[in-house]
């Protein structure tokens, strides 16, 4: 179940909201491997950057002799993997812990809030903070070079954490599209419809969830009158892919869409 998303995000826009919802409602067997893979790939970033720089120099030098940037003595993927896998496992474990924290933030609407001035408010999930702390902790614990550059590590870790979170969001969005999983989209649609429809103004939602890929909506809240109850029974006609609605533990009988007055 996911709490009110209206005040849950440091960045605005429907896609940002959906990204948070996917992190909160998609199964753990999806979100945790995605987090681990993204963390493991971070350990390969220096090798990938070295390869990229060599390619750039090869193209821009136009055959002139240019000294290539230093990289691993043996730049093959297998040898690099043998060298960096402890970092990859550590980064992956840190990202798994951060993913669980982000899931908790999304499901419970628990965010760190920074207010700037009278109107600007920034909200950051526990997972975003956890990723930055995890990356810094791994580097400082395992690398003497990182300890020598401790200030730079502390400054750059939040940036790396945001990039990793964006990469995870892309993977989760791709998974949701490939599997036709509409859980996040349908949960988001409920909040949007309730806020915009006059017949739902008497509702105070506590939490909204979804099952079976979004086909079953689970809604908890205070329903004030029969008109609002009738509104929720018509959600399958308003949200694509929804087949059933469970309100406060009771399944509602789906009703046909309302006909305009004067029609039969």
C-alpha positions as CSV (number, residue, x, y, z in Angstrom):
1,X,0.0,0.0,0.0
2,X,1.3,3.4,-0.9
3,X,0.5,6.7,1.0
4,X,-0.4,10.0,-0.5
5,X,2.0,10.9,-3.3
6,X,1.1,14.6,-3.5
7,X,3.9,15.8,-1.2
8,X,6.3,12.9,-1.7
9,X,8.9,14.1,-4.2
10,X,11.8,16.5,-4.4
11,X,11.3,16.7,-8.2
12,X,7.9,17.2,-9.8
13,X,6.2,15.7,-12.8
14,X,4.2,12.5,-13.4
15,X,7.2,10.4,-14.5
16,X,9.1,11.3,-11.3
17,X,6.0,10.2,-9.3
18,X,5.7,7.0,-11.3
19,X,9.4,6.2,-10.7
20,X,8.9,6.5,-7.0
21,X,5.8,4.4,-7.1
22,X,7.6,1.6,-9.1
23,X,10.3,1.5,-6.6
24,X,7.7,1.1,-3.9
25,X,5.2,-1.3,-5.4
26,X,7.1,-3.6,-7.9
27,X,8.0,-7.0,-6.4
28,X,11.2,-7.3,-4.4
29,X,12.5,-10.0,-6.8
30,X,12.6,-7.2,-9.4
31,X,13.7,-4.2,-7.5
32,X,16.5,-5.8,-5.5
33,X,18.4,-7.5,-8.4
34,X,18.0,-4.2,-10.3
35,X,19.6,-2.4,-7.4
36,X,22.5,-4.9,-7.1
37,X,23.2,-4.8,-10.9
38,X,23.4,-1.0,-10.9
39,X,25.7,-1.0,-8.0
40,X,27.9,-3.7,-9.5
41,X,28.2,-1.8,-12.7
42,X,29.5,1.2,-10.8
43,X,32.7,-0.7,-10.1
44,X,33.3,-1.0,-13.8
45,X,32.9,2.7,-14.4
46,X,36.7,3.6,-14.4
47,X,37.4,0.8,-16.9
48,X,34.6,1.9,-19.2
49,X,35.7,5.6,-18.9
50,X,39.3,4.6,-19.8
51,X,38.0,2.7,-22.9
52,X,35.8,5.7,-23.9
53,X,38.7,8.1,-23.6
54,X,41.0,5.9,-25.7
55,X,38.3,5.8,-28.4
56,X,37.9,9.6,-28.3
57,X,41.6,10.1,-28.6
58,X,41.8,7.6,-31.5
59,X,39.1,9.5,-33.4
60,X,40.3,13.0,-32.6
61,X,44.1,12.5,-33.1
62,X,43.5,11.5,-36.8
63,X,46.5,9.2,-36.8
64,X,48.9,11.6,-34.9
65,X,50.8,10.2,-31.9
66,X,48.9,11.0,-28.8
67,X,49.6,9.5,-25.4
68,X,46.7,7.5,-24.2
69,X,45.4,8.0,-20.6
70,X,46.6,5.4,-18.1
71,X,44.4,2.5,-17.5
72,X,44.6,-1.1,-16.3
73,X,47.7,-3.0,-17.5
74,X,45.5,-5.6,-19.0
75,X,42.3,-3.9,-20.2
76,X,40.4,-7.1,-21.0
77,X,37.0,-7.3,-19.4
78,X,37.8,-10.6,-17.7
79,X,41.0,-9.3,-16.0
80,X,39.3,-6.1,-14.9
81,X,36.3,-8.0,-13.5
82,X,38.7,-10.2,-11.5
83,X,40.2,-7.0,-10.0
84,X,37.1,-5.0,-9.2
85,X,34.5,-7.6,-8.2
86,X,34.9,-7.0,-4.5
87,X,34.0,-3.4,-5.1
88,X,31.1,-4.5,-7.3
89,X,29.7,-6.8,-4.6
90,X,30.0,-4.1,-1.9
91,X,28.4,-1.4,-4.1
92,X,25.6,-3.9,-5.0
93,X,24.9,-4.7,-1.3
94,X,24.8,-1.0,-0.5
95,X,22.3,-0.4,-3.4
96,X,20.1,-3.2,-2.1
97,X,20.0,-1.6,1.3
98,X,19.2,1.8,-0.3
99,X,16.5,0.2,-2.5
100,X,14.8,-1.2,0.6
101,X,15.0,2.3,2.2
102,X,13.5,3.9,-0.9
103,X,10.7,1.3,-0.9
104,X,9.9,2.2,2.7
105,X,9.9,5.9,1.8
106,X,7.5,5.4,-1.1
107,X,5.1,3.1,0.8
108,X,5.0,5.1,4.0
109,X,5.4,8.6,2.6
110,X,8.5,9.1,4.7
111,X,10.8,11.7,3.2
112,X,13.6,14.0,4.4
113,X,12.3,17.6,3.9
114,X,14.5,20.7,3.2
115,X,12.6,24.0,3.1
116,X,14.3,26.8,1.3
117,X,12.6,30.2,1.8
118,X,8.8,30.4,2.0
119,X,7.7,28.3,-1.0
120,X,10.6,26.0,-2.1
121,X,10.5,22.6,-0.5
122,X,12.7,19.6,-1.4
123,X,11.9,16.1,-0.4
124,X,14.5,13.3,-0.7
125,X,13.8,9.6,-0.1
126,X,15.8,7.6,2.5
127,X,17.0,5.5,-0.4
128,X,18.6,8.5,-2.2
129,X,20.5,9.4,1.0
130,X,21.3,5.8,1.6
131,X,22.9,5.3,-1.8
132,X,25.2,8.3,-1.4
133,X,26.3,7.2,2.1
134,X,26.8,3.6,0.9
135,X,29.0,4.6,-2.1
136,X,31.1,6.8,0.1
137,X,31.4,4.2,2.8
138,X,32.5,1.5,0.4
139,X,35.1,3.7,-1.2
140,X,36.5,5.0,2.1
141,X,36.6,1.5,3.6
142,X,38.2,-0.3,0.6
143,X,40.4,2.2,-1.2
144,X,43.4,4.1,0.1
145,X,43.1,6.5,-2.8
146,X,39.6,7.3,-1.8
147,X,40.7,8.0,1.7
148,X,43.4,10.4,0.4
149,X,40.6,12.2,-1.5
150,X,38.0,11.9,1.2
151,X,36.5,15.3,0.6
152,X,36.0,14.7,-3.2
153,X,34.5,11.3,-2.4
154,X,31.9,12.9,0.0
155,X,31.1,15.5,-2.6
156,X,30.8,13.2,-5.6
157,X,28.9,10.3,-3.9
158,X,25.5,12.1,-3.9
159,X,25.9,12.7,-7.7
160,X,26.8,9.1,-8.3
161,X,23.8,8.1,-6.2
162,X,21.4,10.2,-8.2
163,X,22.8,8.7,-11.5
164,X,22.4,5.2,-10.1
165,X,18.9,5.9,-9.1
166,X,18.1,7.3,-12.6
167,X,19.6,4.1,-14.1
168,X,17.5,1.9,-11.8
169,X,14.4,3.9,-12.7
170,X,15.1,3.2,-16.4
171,X,15.4,-0.5,-15.7
172,X,12.2,-0.6,-13.7
173,X,10.3,1.3,-16.3
174,X,11.6,-1.0,-19.0
175,X,10.5,-4.1,-16.9
176,X,7.1,-2.6,-16.3
177,X,6.5,-2.0,-20.0
178,X,7.8,-5.4,-21.2
179,X,5.6,-7.2,-18.7
180,X,2.6,-4.9,-19.0
181,X,2.7,-4.2,-15.3
182,X,0.5,-1.2,-14.6
183,X,0.6,-1.2,-10.8
184,X,2.4,2.2,-10.5
185,X,0.3,3.8,-13.3
186,X,-3.0,2.6,-11.8
187,X,-2.1,3.7,-8.2
188,X,-1.1,7.1,-9.6
189,X,-4.4,7.4,-11.6
190,X,-6.5,6.8,-8.4
191,X,-4.9,9.7,-6.6
192,X,-5.2,12.0,-9.7
193,X,-8.9,11.0,-10.3
194,X,-9.9,11.5,-6.7
195,X,-8.3,14.9,-6.6
196,X,-10.0,16.0,-9.8
197,X,-13.5,14.5,-9.7
198,X,-16.3,16.4,-7.9
199,X,-18.1,13.2,-6.9
200,X,-15.0,12.0,-5.0
201,X,-14.4,15.2,-3.0
202,X,-15.9,13.6,0.1
203,X,-13.2,10.9,0.2
204,X,-10.2,10.9,2.5
205,X,-7.8,8.3,1.1
206,X,-5.3,6.7,3.5
207,X,-3.5,4.4,1.1
208,X,-3.8,3.0,-2.4
209,X,-2.3,-0.3,-3.7
210,X,-2.7,-2.7,-6.6
211,X,-2.3,-6.4,-7.3
212,X,-2.1,-8.7,-10.3
213,X,-0.2,-6.2,-12.4
214,X,-2.6,-3.4,-11.6
215,X,-5.8,-5.3,-12.5
216,X,-7.0,-5.2,-8.8
217,X,-7.1,-1.9,-6.9
218,X,-6.9,-1.9,-3.1
219,X,-8.1,1.3,-1.6
220,X,-8.2,2.3,2.1
221,X,-9.9,5.5,3.3
222,X,-13.0,7.2,4.6
223,X,-15.9,7.2,2.2
224,X,-18.5,9.8,3.2
225,X,-21.6,8.9,1.2
226,X,-23.3,6.6,-1.3
227,X,-22.3,8.8,-4.2
228,X,-18.7,8.4,-3.4
229,X,-19.1,4.7,-3.0
230,X,-20.7,4.6,-6.4
231,X,-17.8,6.5,-7.8
232,X,-15.2,3.9,-6.6
233,X,-17.3,1.1,-8.0
234,X,-16.9,2.7,-11.4
235,X,-13.1,2.9,-11.3
236,X,-12.7,-0.1,-13.7
237,X,-14.5,2.1,-16.3
238,X,-12.2,5.0,-15.7
239,X,-8.7,3.4,-15.5
240,X,-7.5,1.2,-18.3
241,X,-6.6,-2.3,-17.1
242,X,-8.5,-2.2,-13.8
243,X,-10.9,-5.1,-13.4
244,X,-11.7,-5.1,-9.6
245,X,-11.8,-2.6,-6.8
246,X,-11.4,-3.6,-3.1
247,X,-12.4,-0.7,-0.8
248,X,-11.6,-1.0,2.9
249,X,-11.3,-4.8,2.6
250,X,-14.6,-5.2,0.7
251,X,-14.8,-5.9,-3.0
252,X,-17.1,-3.5,-4.9
253,X,-19.5,-4.7,-7.5
254,X,-18.4,-3.1,-10.8
255,X,-21.0,-0.8,-12.3
256,X,-21.4,0.5,-15.8
257,X,-20.4,4.0,-16.7
258,X,-22.9,6.7,-16.0
259,X,-25.0,7.7,-18.9
260,X,-25.5,11.4,-19.7
261,X,-28.9,12.8,-18.9
262,X,-31.5,12.5,-21.6
263,X,-30.0,9.3,-23.1
264,X,-31.2,5.8,-22.9
